Amino acid sequence: MSSPLSLFVTGTDTEIGKTLVSCALLRGFANAGLAAAAMKPVAAGAEFNAEDGMWHNEDADQLDAAAGVLLPPEVRTPYLLQAPAAPHIVAAQEGRTLEIAPIVQCHREAMQRADVVVVEGVGGFRVPLDGTRDTADLAVALGLPVVLVVGVRLGCINHALLTADAVAARGLRLAGWVANIVDPAMRFADENVQTIREWLAREHGAPLLGTVPHLAPPSAQVAAEHLNIDALLHALRSNTL
């Protein structure tokens, strides 16, 4: 039996489709015959559901809906914060400390339950967890290859290249990237995607895994049809981190 796979999904910013792409990856892995689980280790923004007596985060719920293997909520999201704001600020207000070690332990448990585990970050690649550590440190602690979601809108080339450089600076491998069209009215969107494709391939050896068109409403299943899951699986299986 092959060893379980895992990846860390980050983005060029917040609200650029990380959750949509993470859900699409989960659906794609399921289509490839793999039992896929999802983690959203830190989630900011929760509402209480009186029916089940639990706090819910919309992104985490979407991941659960797309996953083939459901993790216990405390494993899927070790840190569920109530206010939809910067996690380290909300955690301080709630009297909590965002520790990396418990997340790593939850990830180990998740890896025992699934063939592949998709770990979705929060915000961009360097979102603070406290005064000295950020989500890049979390990705390093997990030791996972990274998939970068690029929100295709004005400024995306700069954001994509800077984020890819930040990933490499932490000694992590960029397994690939996904272009997500968040601004359907953007001029020269195809040309922007092609520029990013050339630069990330040349500087980081990172392939374009697919371009997700603007979807209204968003659909993980439709988005999955635009991703090259076989190419990603090849990259993950050849990971040398």
C-alpha angles and dihedrals in degrees: 000000000000121000117262118263130221140179139187117232116208134166144214090246142336121292094027099116107275092141094046091051092043089053090047090052090051091052091046093052090049090051087053090056098257127134102235129195130185136216129194097182096184121028124175116199122048139172128202117243111208092196096065098018093235138118114246134200116203095223093048091049091052090051090051090051091054099041123096091205117049115212123205107268092245090055096042093048114017091175116043111173125192107220120067097234141096105323098227091052094048092044091054091050090050092047093244133131120217102225122189098207096067090050091052089051092050089050091053089053092048090052089058091056103047146037091233133015122204112204113197117202126213121255113326129342098278106043110150119247093185138334095304111017132064140181090276087064088051091053090050092049090052090047094215134153111249131235112199121211111206116200102217106224136108109315096022096124093060093042092049095049094045092049093047090051090050091052091051092046089061091054094251126135121238101223092188145307139242126217111218116190103223096160109050090185095055114130117235094006093156091050091050091051091048092051092051090046093055095045097046092046092050099042102032107015088237116151126216104250094194147310115252112206122223104282122199107212099019114244124190091199093052091044090051089060089064096053128089099225093171091059091048093048089051090051093048094048091050093048111135100186 
